[in-house]
């Protein structure tokens, strides 16, 4: 048994008892109310989910197990996953144990690569990625254990195994998609001496003599790893997993949600905006150029991509981490110079125009430009990178849900006329 799994096994009895006592003593306590606007507005702000791995507060941004994401920007994925599951920062020996465990699990079944070979050349890389995860469902240890009649209390153990199996393989799968899709040569072999994020950078094959791209990839993986339980990818996985579908089904569902323009495509849209500005004004646009370009876009009824956030009312600490990285390492890059100009000018422009409750940059305002600067210029692939990262949070949430015996998710729906009747009754 790995050190991380043993740590979970120690914690889970107390977690179960705490939840059981909370429900027994306070099960009737009301924690939220729903307005008509929320019912028709995607349930935004409705407190109806439990997620212990991370929290997003409007005035502070993302925290993982109480740690600000800025304080975690330079840790490895192994440390991040350990923290997501246990709430504890692991010591170096625990990090190394998990790194080696993932190395042992890293071989990808050959039929996954055969699947890629059978796909049309114009297949979207996110379709390839989700299909690969779904195809590996036959490897699920939870599905096998469930068919053998394991008890409910044992569900988390094989789900943990599925989580580690998946996370160990996803970088090699994603890198294989990148190399095949964009003619980058034969698949590379994993390096035993590298951590998960740095090995992913190596497998992608991006030219990286300074090692800066590997550092960026480590950061990208951690900063995008989790974002509460209500975002589309996490919630889609939760709903599917609540039916006791295994993690391969659940993660594939979450990736399909991540592929949507309103979720995982945002950094592509931000980069395209930056590139369009450079195309219009050359490699060194002035602040007046940037301001006029933004105002022209707003006059067309369009948004400035990467600015504003559904929850935050402060600068996104993930953007701050990326911005500090870029300022230290590539401040002379044309794409990053535009990112820097935008972060200075856009908040003021939006406030002047009354266009945003939160005019500050979010994580997507800078991440795509950094990837582009280091040579990963195939923007349609960016969502796959996001998916590899977000798999950490999704799988951690699912392991804990199984540990706590979370039930089938089945909220009550009502019709529009029922809502009209309720409003009429309340106002009469």
C-alpha positions in Angstrom: 0.0 0.0 0.0 1.3 3.4 -0.9 2.1 6.0 1.8 -0.8 8.2 0.5 -3.3 5.4 0.5 -2.3 4.4 4.1 -2.7 8.0 5.2 -6.2 8.1 3.8 -7.1 4.8 5.4 -6.2 6.4 8.8 -8.2 9.5 8.1 -11.4 8.1 6.6 -13.0 6.6 9.8 -12.9 10.0 11.5 -14.2 11.8 8.3 -17.1 9.4 8.2 -17.9 9.8 11.9 -17.7 13.6 11.6 -20.1 13.7 8.7 -22.5 11.2 10.3 -22.7 13.3 13.5 -23.1 16.5 11.6 -26.1 15.1 9.6 -27.6 13.5 12.7 -27.4 16.6 14.8 -28.0 19.3 12.3 -29.6 17.6 9.3 -32.6 20.0 9.3 -30.5 23.2 9.3 -30.9 25.3 6.2 -27.7 26.4 4.5 -29.1 28.0 1.3 -32.2 29.5 -0.4 -32.9 29.6 -4.1 -34.4 32.6 -5.9 -36.2 32.5 -9.2 -33.3 34.2 -10.8 -30.9 31.5 -9.6 -33.2 28.7 -10.8 -33.2 30.2 -14.3 -29.6 31.3 -14.0 -27.7 28.0 -13.8 -28.1 27.7 -10.0 -25.2 30.2 -9.6 -24.5 30.8 -5.9 -26.8 28.1 -4.7 -25.1 26.2 -1.8 -26.1 22.6 -2.5 -22.8 20.7 -3.0 -20.1 19.5 -0.6 -16.4 19.9 -1.7 -13.6 19.7 0.9 -10.7 19.9 -1.5 -10.8 23.6 -2.4 -12.7 26.8 -1.9 -13.1 30.0 -4.0 -14.0 33.1 -2.0 -14.8 36.3 -3.9 -12.2 38.4 -2.0 -9.3 35.9 -1.8 -9.6 33.5 -4.7 -8.8 29.8 -4.8 -7.5 28.0 -1.7 -6.7 24.3 -1.6 -7.3 22.8 1.8 -6.9 26.3 3.3 -3.7 27.1 1.4 -3.8 30.0 -1.0 -3.0 28.8 -4.5 -0.2 31.4 -4.7 1.6 29.6 -1.9 1.3 26.4 -3.9 2.3 27.7 -7.3 5.8 26.2 -7.1 5.0 22.8 -5.6 4.9 19.6 -7.7 1.7 17.9 -8.7 2.5 15.0 -6.4 2.5 17.3 -3.4 -0.7 19.0 -4.7 -2.6 15.7 -5.0 -1.5 14.6 -1.6 -2.8 17.9 -0.2 -6.1 17.6 -2.1 -6.8 14.2 -0.6 -5.5 14.5 2.9 -5.4 18.2 3.8 -1.8 17.8 4.8 1.4 19.1 3.1 3.5 16.0 2.6 7.1 15.7 3.5 9.7 14.9 0.8 9.7 11.2 1.4 5.9 11.1 0.9 6.2 13.1 -2.2 8.8 10.7 -3.5 6.7 7.7 -2.6 3.8 9.0 -4.7 6.1 10.0 -7.6 7.5 6.5 -7.7 4.0 4.9 -7.4 2.8 6.9 -10.4 5.9 5.9 -12.3 5.1 2.2 -11.7 1.6 2.8 -13.1 2.5 4.8 -16.1 2.4 2.3 -19.0 -0.4 3.2 -21.4 -2.3 0.2 -23.0 -1.4 -0.1 -26.7 -5.0 -0.1 -27.8 -5.2 3.6 -26.8 -2.5 4.5 -29.4 -4.3 2.2 -31.9 -7.4 4.2 -31.2 -5.6 7.4 -32.2 -4.4 5.8 -35.4 -8.0 5.0 -36.4 -9.3 8.5 -35.9 -9.6 11.1 -38.7 -6.8 13.6 -39.0 -9.1 16.5 -38.2 -10.4 15.0 -34.9 -10.3 17.6 -32.1 -7.5 16.8 -29.6 -10.0 17.0 -26.7 -12.2 14.4 -28.4 -9.1 12.2 -28.6 -8.3 12.7 -25.0 -11.7 12.0 -23.6 -12.1 9.0 -25.9 -8.8 7.6 -24.6 -9.9 7.9 -21.0 -13.2 6.2 -21.8 -11.6 3.5 -23.8 -9.5 2.5 -20.7 -12.6 1.9 -18.7 -11.9 -1.8 -19.1 -8.9 -1.3 -16.7 -11.1 0.1 -13.9 -10.2 -1.6 -10.6 -13.4 -0.2 -9.0 -15.6 -1.7 -11.7 -13.9 -5.1 -11.2 -14.1 -4.9 -7.4 -17.8 -3.8 -7.5 -18.7 -6.7 -9.7 -17.1 -9.0 -7.0 -19.4 -7.5 -4.3 -17.2 -5.1 -2.3 -19.0 -3.3 0.6 -19.8 0.4 0.4 -17.1 1.2 2.9 -14.6 -0.3 0.5 -15.6 1.8 -2.5 -12.9 4.4 -1.9 -10.0 2.0 -2.0 -10.4 0.8 -5.6 -11.5 4.3 -6.6 -8.1 5.5 -5.2 -6.4 2.9 -7.4 -8.3 4.1 -10.5 -7.3 7.7 -9.6 -3.6 6.9 -9.4 -3.7 4.7 -12.5 -5.4 7.5 -14.5 -3.1 10.3 -13.3 0.0 8.2 -14.0 -1.1 7.7 -17.6 -2.7 11.0 -18.6 0.6 12.9 -19.4 1.8 10.2 -21.8 -1.7 10.0 -23.4 -1.9 13.8 -23.8 1.7 14.0 -25.1 1.0 11.3 -27.6 -2.0 13.2 -28.9 0.1 16.3 -29.2 2.9 14.6 -31.1 0.5 12.7 -33.5 -1.9 15.6 -34.1 0.7 18.2 -34.8 3.4 16.0 -36.5 6.0 16.3 -33.7 7.6 12.9 -34.2 7.5 9.6 -32.4 6.3 9.3 -28.9 9.0 9.9 -26.2 9.8 7.7 -23.3 9.0 8.8 -19.8 12.0 9.7 -17.6 12.3 8.0 -14.3 14.1 11.0 -12.7 11.4 13.6 -13.3 8.3 14.5 -11.4 4.9 14.3 -13.0 4.8 17.9 -14.4 8.4 18.0 -15.6 8.0 14.6 -17.2 4.9 15.8 -19.0 6.9 18.7 -20.4 9.6 16.3 -21.6 7.0 14.0 -23.2 5.5 16.9 -25.1 8.9 17.5 -26.7 8.8 21.3 -26.6 12.3 22.6 -27.0 13.4 23.6 -23.5 17.1 24.2 -23.1 16.7 26.4 -20.1 14.1 24.2 -18.3 11.7 27.1 -18.0 9.0 25.3 -19.9 9.1 22.4 -17.5 8.8 24.9 -14.6 5.8 26.5 -16.4 4.2 23.1 -16.9 4.6 22.2 -13.2 2.9 25.5 -12.3 0.2 25.1 -14.9 -0.7 21.7 -13.6 -1.0 22.9 -10.0 -2.8 26.2 -10.7 -5.5 24.5 -12.7 -5.8 21.4 -10.5 -9.1 22.2 -8.7 -11.7 24.9 -8.4 -14.5 23.8 -6.0 -17.1 21.2 -7.0 -19.6 23.4 -8.9 -17.7 24.1 -12.1 -18.9 22.2 -15.1 -16.1 19.6 -15.3 -16.1 18.8 -11.6 -19.8 18.7 -11.2 -20.3 16.6 -14.4 -17.9 14.1 -12.9 -19.6 14.2 -9.6 -23.1 13.5 -11.1 -21.8 10.6 -13.1 -19.7 9.2 -10.2 -22.7 9.5 -7.9 -24.3 6.7 -9.9 -21.2 4.6 -8.9 -19.9 4.8 -12.5 -16.2 4.3 -12.2 -13.7 7.1 -12.5 -13.0 6.4 -16.2 -16.7 7.2 -17.0 -16.8 10.1 -14.6 -13.6 11.8 -15.7 -14.5 11.4 -19.4 -17.8 13.2 -18.6 -15.9 16.0 -16.9 -13.5 16.4 -19.8 -16.5 16.6 -22.2 -17.8 19.5 -20.1 -14.3 21.1 -20.0 -14.3 21.1 -23.8 -17.1 23.7 -23.9 -16.5 27.3 -24.9 -17.9 28.6 -21.6 -15.4 26.5 -19.5 -12.1 25.2 -20.8 -11.6 27.2 -23.9 -11.1 30.6 -22.2 -7.3 30.7 -22.4 -7.5 30.1 -26.1 -9.8 33.0 -26.6 -7.5 35.2 -24.5 -4.5 34.3 -26.6 -6.4 34.9 -29.8 -7.2 38.3 -28.5 -3.6 39.1 -27.8 -2.5 37.8 -31.2 -5.2 39.8 -32.9 -3.9 42.9 -31.2 -0.4 42.2 -32.3 -1.5 41.6 -35.8 -3.3 44.9 -35.8 -0.5 47.0 -34.3 2.7 45.1 -34.7 5.1 43.6 -32.1 5.2 46.7 -30.0 1.8 48.3 -29.6 1.6 51.5 -27.6 -0.7 51.9 -24.6 -2.9 54.1 -26.9 -3.0 51.2 -29.4 -4.1 48.8 -26.7 -6.7 51.1 -25.2 -8.3 51.8 -28.6 -8.3 48.1 -29.6 -10.1 47.3 -26.3 -12.6 50.2 -26.6 -13.4 49.2 -30.2 -14.1 45.6 -29.1 -16.4 46.8 -26.3 -18.2 49.1 -28.7 -19.1 46.0 -30.7 -20.8 44.5 -27.7 -18.0 42.0 -27.1 -16.1 41.3 -23.9 -12.4 41.5 -23.2 -11.5 37.9 -22.7 -9.7 37.0 -19.5 -11.3 39.9 -17.5 -14.0 39.4 -15.0 -15.0 36.2 -13.1 -18.2 34.6 -12.1 -17.2 34.4 -8.4 -14.1 36.5 -7.8 -14.2 40.2 -6.9 -10.4 40.5 -6.7 -7.4 39.8 -9.0 -7.2 36.0 -9.5 -4.2 34.8 -7.5 -3.5 32.2 -10.3 -3.1 35.0 -12.8 -0.8 36.7 -10.4 1.4 33.6 -10.2 1.6 33.3 -14.0 2.2 37.0 -14.3 5.1 36.9 -11.8 6.6 34.0 -13.7 6.4 35.8 -17.0 7.7 39.1 -15.6 10.8 37.3 -14.3 11.5 35.1 -17.4 10.0 36.5 -20.6 9.2 40.2 -20.1 10.6 41.0 -23.5 8.3 38.6 -25.3 5.8 40.4 -27.6 2.8 38.3 -26.4 3.7 38.7 -22.7 4.3 42.5 -23.1 0.7 42.7 -24.4 -0.5 40.7 -21.4 1.3 43.2 -19.2 -0.2 46.2 -20.9 -3.7 44.7 -20.7 -3.4 44.0 -17.0 -2.5 47.6 -16.4 -5.2 49.1 -18.7 -8.2 46.9 -19.0 -9.4 47.2 -15.3 -9.5 51.0 -15.7 -11.2 50.7 -19.1 -13.9 48.4 -17.8 -14.5 50.5 -14.7 -14.9 53.6 -16.9 -17.3 51.8 -19.2 -19.2 50.1 -16.3 -18.8 46.8 -18.0 -17.8 44.5 -15.1 -18.4 43.9 -11.4 -15.0 42.4 -11.3 -12.6 44.1 -13.8 -9.6 42.2 -12.8 -7.7 39.6 -14.8 -8.5 35.9 -14.3 -6.2 32.9 -14.8 -6.8 32.7 -18.5 -5.6 36.2 -19.2 -2.0 35.0 -19.0 -1.6 31.3 -19.2 -2.1 30.9 -23.0 0.3 33.6 -23.9 3.0 31.9 -21.8 2.4 28.6 -23.5 2.6 30.3 -26.8 5.9 32.1 -25.9 7.6 28.8 -25.1 6.7 27.3 -28.4 3.4 25.4 -27.7 1.5 27.4 -30.2 -1.3 24.9 -31.1 -4.1 26.6 -29.3 -6.7 23.8 -29.7 -4.5 21.6 -27.6 -4.6 23.9 -24.6 -7.8 22.4 -23.2 -6.1 19.0 -23.1 -3.4 20.6 -20.8 -6.3 21.9 -18.7 -7.8 18.4 -18.6 -4.6 16.7 -17.5 -4.4 19.2 -14.6 -8.0 19.3 -13.6 -8.0 15.5 -13.4 -6.2 15.8 -10.1 -9.1 17.7 -8.5 -11.8 15.6 -10.1 -10.3 12.3 -9.0 -9.5 13.6 -5.5 -13.1 14.7 -5.1 -14.4 11.3 -6.3 -12.1 9.4 -3.9 -13.4 11.4 -1.0 -17.0 11.1 -2.2 -16.7 7.3 -2.1 -15.0 7.4 1.3 -17.9 9.4 2.7 -20.5 7.2 0.9 -22.1 10.2 -0.9 -25.4 9.2 -2.4 -26.8 9.3 -5.9 -27.2 13.0 -6.8 -30.9 13.6 -7.6 -32.1 17.2 -7.1 -35.8 18.0 -7.6 -36.8 19.9 -10.7 -40.0 22.0 -11.1 -41.7 23.5 -14.1 -42.0 27.1 -15.1 -45.7 27.2 -14.2 -45.0 25.9 -10.7 -42.6 28.8 -10.2 -45.2 31.2 -11.5 -47.7 29.8 -9.0 -45.2 30.0 -6.1 -44.4 33.6 -6.9 -48.1 34.5 -7.2 -48.9 32.8 -3.9 -46.0 34.6 -2.2 -47.0 38.0 -3.5 -50.8 37.7 -3.0 
